[in-house]
Amino acid sequence: MMKRGRFISFEGTEGTGKSTLIAGLKKALLKQGYKVTVTREPGGTLVSEAIRTILLSKQMDPWTELLLYEASRAEHVQTVILPALKAKHFVLCDRYADSSLAYQGSARGLNWKQIRRLNEIATQNLKPDLTLWLDLDPALGLKRATVLTKFEREGLGFQKLVRKGFQRIAREEPKRFVRIQAHQEREKLITHVLGLLQKKGWIR
């Protein structure tokens, strides 16, 4: 029996299909009888969703952007993620603290170690049990993106820097941060991820 639920985050540049994969995994896990909470960053709570609206639509200083993400994250962890884990849910989160490293660190140029420290403070050191990095050519991802926020409008060069950030995280934390080739068909991706969870002994 699990003492608490499992926390799985999903990362990637724009248009990699995170939301589609999460929806498919939720359906598969529910079918097996597991409890599932799906959430996202920025967002997941009333306060965090209000911050999301500002973050995705307004231009601002990079430090302001980062600190708004951290404020949203702190509320999200306390209000949604920790209670769901305590209730033994699988928490499937569309983006988490790694995105701040990739976007505000690698792409915006803010200090990597300072971002890590702020992430630790905002999350009270809560890290995902597993992070699935959906890796895709950023040019293809931008073509696939269905919603245009300010981050898609930053263009291809920005997305390439974001990808470099994820590559760095993968080098620093290879056990937690797992690269998945996102160009695969949806059902193949779902089957692949379910296989990973089975190997870890988290599902039947």
Secondary structure, DSSP 8 states (H G I E B T S, - for coil): --SS-EEEEEE-STTS-HHHHHHHHHHHHHHTT--EEEEESS-SSHHHHHHHHHHHH----HHHHHHHHHHHHHHHIIIIIHHHHHTT-EEEEES-HHHHIIIIIIIT---HHHHHHHHHHHHTT---SEEEEEE--HHHHHHH-SS--HHHHT-HHHHHHHHHHHHHHHHH-TTTEEEEETTS-HHHHHHHHHHHHHHTTS--
